[in-house]
């Protein structure tokens, strides 16, 4: 979910119809969006992550304007600017597109709106600028031809908000944005830049130049997007271009020259889908005439026409959330109005019950609570830094997230011990001793296949070591679940040598316990001696 604050009066002005607060809220909340706050001047809206085109105030207003019938969907035409952007080979961020906006009228409110949509897109679709980064420049300060290429890290320019020239590598040390986003490109030998006749005017994904700063006096814009994913770069450029069109500005496409290829930066392709009328009726449980379906689709910004028993639907380029026929049918439900559906009881009867596995896990929970431990719940998502680096162990292959939103969550965990240590690190100010446990999923790769298992981990953190108390808890646990076990002394970098043991059931290793190594505690900034046990509960389900 993304929460965005809009200027309420500006939003109503762009919609083109006077609406009171009640009418505005009712209209907005038809689109899986939720109004969190509304005041005299502002409205705070929580968006789902699929309708990224609604993040900008222009895109949001267009959606609402279409829905209440103030506008019919149509294909706009992008003009040809007659100049080109040369895109050379850039290892750090291979893809780049740009377009021009002319005759803009920029006041302080629009300037804030521009900065807002940039940052929102950077955080969401851009994955904190890792996937895409946007630059908006004063076109009249740029001297064509322009090129996107690699530059030596010693080359200089004046970063936005500064009045001294800096080398590209100095930007990482001397600027706030440089420090924040250095990790995205610092590892490369050469860095991505936009250059014109006067020199570097953009250093994506870090900073624009002071020379091309946009102000209220700016009349024409160059908008550029760079990234590591070609599809996302194209999607972002379309969302931005249509937002500027909503302001009534003239938008121009550039010729993009890359190797032997030459394309237009704004292609304005409306993808076609054929939606079966029968599928609409089956999914929604309502009967609608073809004419009514077309009318509803037009309210949602689609171009649509009837072809026999099919509806041919053309998808606007900014609707990047439409991937399947069912996505369109969901929009038909929104346009029809969920309040118009008649509730029905299902014609089936089912009775829920706990699985045998869950019954066993609940029994373990009861035992741990009875032993004086408090249950915690932490995410199954973790990071290699937590699972390996902070634990002082060698990194191994794990299930990784392809496009992580945060550096905190980049992989699936293989152990619960880091989860307990993280909890202790965040609760240093609480009363001691702290006895906690967690029953949770871990995921291991076995023969390249992910295997999900239930683990139990429990620990004691106190001013004096509680090794014997932990050992006693293990004995009580196995006694109460009627399982015989053995303990063998073990060596593990995570634990103090001589104060670590492995747990065996039927000669098979099922767990480990011990006193956490002080070096590991230091990695987590934990001040108290801590003992932890971790048990793979799979043996209970066989």
N, C-alpha and C positions, 0 to 999 in steps of 0.2 A: 504494500500500500504506500502511496505517495500523498503527502498533504501539501497543498499549494494555496497560498494566499493571493487573492486577486483584488484589484481595485473594483469595488462593486459598481460604482457609477460608470467606470470605463467599460465594464462588461455589459451593462445594460445598453450603453451607447452603441457598442459594436453589435449587439443583438438587433437593435433597431426598433424596439418596442418597450414602452414603459411597463414595468412589472413591479408589483409590490413584493415585499419580502416573502410572503406566503406563496405567491405564484412562482417566484424565482426558485425557491427551495423545492417546491413540488415538481417543477420542470427539471431541475438538475438531478433530483434523486430518481428519475426514470432510467438513468444510464449507469447503474451499478456504482454510482458515486454517492457520497454522503456529505452533507453540509455539517461541519463541526461547529462553526461559529459564524454569525452574521451580525454586522454592526452597521452604523450609518454609512461608513466609507469602505469597509472591507468585508470580504466573504472568504472563509477558509473551507476548502473542499478536499475531502479524501478521495483519491482516485485509485482504481485498480491499475495494475501494471500493463494491461493489454491495450487500453486506448491512449497510447502515447501522444497521438495527434491532438488530444484534448488538454494536454499539459500547458500549451501556450494559451494565452487569453484569446488570441485570434481564432485558433482551432476550436476552443471551447465555445466561443460565441457562434461560430459557424454551425456547429452541431446543433445547438439550441435553436438557432434561427431557422434551419432547415426543418427541424421537428415541428415547429409551430406554423410552418407554411409560409414564412416570409420570403422564402427563396426556393427556387427549383435547382436541382443538381445540374451542373453543366461542365463540360470539359474546357478549361481555360487554355489559352495559347501562350506559350512562352516565346518571346522574341529572340532573335539571334543578335548577340552583341557584336559579332564580327571580329572578335579577337580570341586568342587561345591561351590555354595553360599547358605548358610542357611538363609532363610528369616523368621524371627519370626514375631509375632504380633506387629505391630507398629501403634498406634492409629493416630498419626499426619499425617503420610504418609504411607499408607498400602502397596503400591506396589513398587517392586524393581526388576531390571534386570541388568545383567552385561555381558560383553564379553571381550575377550583378543585379543590384536593385537601384533604380533611378527615381529621381524626384521624390525622395523621402522627406517627410516632415517630422522632425524629432524634437519632442519636448522632454522634460524631465521624467514624466510618467512613462512615456514610450521607451526611454533609455533604461529605466528600471525594469520594464517588461522584457527588453532585449537581454539584459544581464540575467534576469530570472530564468528565462527559458533556456539560455545557454547552460546555466548551472544545473537545472533540473535534468536536462538531457545528458549532461556529463555524468551525473550521479546514477541515472537509471539505465537507459539504453547504452550509454558510454562506459558503464562499469567504472566510475571514478576516473574517466579519461583513458583508461587502459584500452578500451575497444574503439572508441572514437573521440575526437576532440574538435571543437568548433572555434573558428576565429572570425570575427566581424571587424572590417576595416573601413576607413574613409577612402573610397575609391579615388578621389581627386588627389590624394597624397601618394598614389602609386603610379609609377611610370612603366607602361608595358614596353616589351614583353615580360611576362612573369613565368617563373619556373619553380617547380617543387623538386628539390634534390637533396643530396647529402652534403654536409659542410664539415670542414675541419673544426674540431672543438676549440681551436684558438681564435677562430673568426669572431668579430665583434658586431654588436648592435646595441641600441639603447632600449632596454625592456620597458614595457608599459608601466607607468607610475614612477619611473626613475629618470634621472637627468644626467647620468654618466654612462658612457659606453662600457659594456662588459663583454668578455669573451663568453662563448656558449657554456664553457665549463664553470666560469665564475658565477653564472646565473644560478647554478645549483647551490652555491654557498651564500650568495648575497641577497637573494630574493625569497620571499615567503612561498610563492608558487614553485620556485625552483627546488626548495627543500621538500615541499609536499609531494611533488611528482617526479623527482629525480630518478627514483627506482624504475620508472617505466622505460627509460632509454639510456641511462647512464652506463649500462654494461656494453653498449655498442661503441665501436671505434669512431664512427662518424654519425652526426646527428641530422635529423630532418629539418629543413628550413624552406620557407618561401622567399624567393629573391626577385627583385625587379632591377631596373637600371641603376637605382641608387643604393642597392644592397639588400641585406636581410630585413624583411618586414614582419616575419612571423617565425616563431620557434615552437612548433607543435610537439607535444601536447602541453608545453609549459606556459609560454607567454607570447602575446603580440608585441609589436614595437610601439614605442611612444609616438613615433612619426605618424602612424596610421590610426591614432586614437579617434574613436567616434565621440562627437560632441553634439550639442543642440544646433550647431552651425553646419553639421554634415548634411550634404544634399544627396550624395550617392554612396552606395555601399558595395564592397566586395565581401561575399560570404564564402568561407572555405571550410571544408571538413576533411580531416585525415583520419586514418585508422588502420587496424590490423585485419578487419573483416570487410570485404568488398560489399556484401549485401547490406550490412549495417550502415556503411557510409552512404550508400544509395538511398536507403530508407530515411536517414537523417536529413539528407539534402532535400528530399521531397517534402518532408514535414515543414522544414524551414521555408522553402520556396512558397508553399501554399499559405503559410502564415503571413508572409509579406503581401501576397495577392489579396488577402482579406482586408488589408489596410488600404487597398486601392492603389498600391504602388506598382510601377512597371518592373517586371522581372525578366531578366535576359539570361539566356543560356550561353555558356562559353564552349568553344571547341576544346576537347581534352585530347591531347596528343601523347600517346604512350607507346613507344616503339614504333611499329608500323601501323598501329591502330589509331583511328580518329573517331571519337564519338561526341555526342552532345551531352553536356553535363546534366541537362534536364530533359528527359526523354518523354515524360508525361504518358507512360503506358498504363492503361486501364485493363487489368487482367479480367478475363471473362470466365464465369462459372455458369453451369447449367444446373438449376435447382429443380428437383422433381416435386410437383405439387402433392403427389401421394406421400412423399417423405415428410413434407411440411405437416400434413394432416396426421400422419402416424406419430410424429414426435410431439406435436403440440396438442393433439386430441381435439382439434377444432377444424371446421370446414370453412374455407375462405374462397371467394371467387378469385380468378386470376387477376381481374381488374383491381380488386381490393389489395391483393398481394403486391402488385406493382406500385400502387399508391403508398403503401406502407414503406416499401423499400426506398422510394423517392424521399420520404420523410427522414430516412436514415442516411441520405447522401449518395445512394447508388443510382446508376442508370439501369433501367430494367424494361424488358418487353416480353410479351408472351410468344412462345414458339410451341404450337400444339399444346401438349400437356406439360410443357417445361417452361420455366421462367429463365430467360437469359439475363444474367446480372453482370454489370461491369463494375469493378472495384476501383475506387479512387486510389491513386498511388500512395497516399498518406495513410491508408487503412492497412497497416502492416500486421494487424492482428488477425486478418482473415486468411485462414489456411485450409479450410474445409467447408463443404456444403453446410454442415451443421452450424458453423459460425454465423452464416447468413441467416439460418433459421432462428438462431438465438436472437438476432437483431429483429427479425419479424415478430418474435414474442414481445420484445421491448416496445416495438412500434404499435403492436396490437394493444398492449397495456396489460400487465400482470393482474391488475385489479379487475379485468374483464373475464378472466378465466374462472370457471365454476369449479370449486373444490370437489374432489371425488375421493371416496375411500377405496383403496386397492382391493381387488377381488381375490386376494390371497391372504392366508393367515400364517404367520411364522412366530416361533417362540425362541427367543434368544437365550443362550446359556454360555457359561465360561468354558473354554477349552480345557482339556486335562493339563496342558502346559501352563495355562494361566492360573489354574488352581494351585499347582505346585509353587509357582512364583509368589502367589499370595501367601502361601504357607511360610515361605522363606521370609517374606516381609514381616509377618506376625512374629516370627522368631527373633528377627533383628531388633524390632521395636521392643520386644520383651527383654532383650539383653541391654536395653538402654540406648540404642542407636537411633538417630533421627534420619529419616529418609530425605534424600535430595534428588532432584531431577535435572539433568543437564542435556544439552543437544548431542545427538549422535554425530553431528558435523563438528569437525575439529580442524587442526592445521598440522602440517609437518613440523612446524616449530614446536608446538606443544607436545606432539606425540613422540618426537625424536630428539630435537636439539635441546630442549629444556630438561629432558629426561637423561641426557648424556649417553644415549645409545645410538648405534649405527642405523642410518635411514634405510628402510626397505620399501618395496613396492606396495602401494595402497590404492584404494579406489579414490580417484581425484575428481573434483568438480571441474567441468570444462570451462565454464564462465563464472567464476566465483564473484559474488557481489562484494565480499569483504575478505581481507587477508586473514581474518579470524576464523573463517570457515572455508577451507580449500579442499578438504578430504573427509572421508569417513573414518571414524576413530577405530583403532585396533586394540585399545586398552582403556579401562575406566580410571586407572591410577591418575593420569593427568587431569581428569575431570575433578577428582577429589582434591588434588593439590591446588587446582585453580580456585575451588570453593574456599579452601583454607586461606589462600592468598588474599581473597576478598573479604574475609571475616576475621582479620587480625584484631579488630577492636572489640570483638564479642567475648563473652565470658568463657573461660576454660575450666575443665577439659571440654573439647569438642569431639563428640562421638557421632559419626555420620556414616551412612551407607547409601549405595545406589544399586539398583537392579536395572540394567539397560542393555541395549543392543551394541555389539561391535561387529565389524565386518572385516574378514580376512580374505586375501586372495590365495586360493589353492588351485594350482594348475591353471592360473590366469582367470579363474572363475570366482566371483564374489560369494563368500559363504557367510551368512548372518548367524550370529550366536548370541545367547543370553549370558551375560556375565554378572557376577556379584562382586562388588568391592566395598570394603568397609575399613574405617581408619579411626585412630585416636590421636589427637594433637593436644599436648599439655606441656607444662613447664618442666616436668620430669618424664623420662621415657616410660611408655606403657607396654613394653614388649610382652611381658608375662600376661597382662590383661588381654592383649590381642590373641595370644596363644590359647588362653582359656576360652575366649569367644569362639575360636575355631572348633575347639573340642565340644563345646555345648551345641554348636550348630549341627555338627555331624551326628552327635548323639540323638538330637531331636528329630533328625530326618532319617534315622535308622540306617546310617551308612558307616561302614568301617573305613578308616583312613590311616595312612602312614605319613610321617614327615621325615624328610632327608635334608641334611644341611646342604646349602647351595651357595653359589657365587653369582651375583648379578650386580652390574654397575649402578643400578638404581638404589641398591641397599648397602648398608654398612657390612663389610666382610665380617663373618662370624655371627651376624645377627640377621640371617636370612635363611629361609627354608622353603622347600617345595613340598606340595601336598599331592599324595598319590592315592587313587582308589582303584583296587584290582590291578595294581602294578602299572597304572597309567597316570601320567602327570595331569592334574586337573587345576592346579593353582600354585600361587607363590605368595609369601608374606615376609615381612621384615621391617627393620627400622630404616627409614629413608636416609640416604647418604646426605651429609651436610652440604655438599656441593650442589646437589639437586635442590635442596631446600633454598639455597642461596639464589638459584636460577628463578625460583618462584617467589622470592622475597618473603619466605616463611621463617619466622623467628623461633618457633617452638619445635622441640623434638616431635617427630611424627612417625607413627607406625601404620602400615597399610597391608591388607590382605586382598588378593584378587583371585576369584574362583570362576572357572568355566563351568556353567551349570548344565552343559549338554549331557553329562553322564546321568542326570536325573530323568531324562526324557527317553531313555533307551529301554 
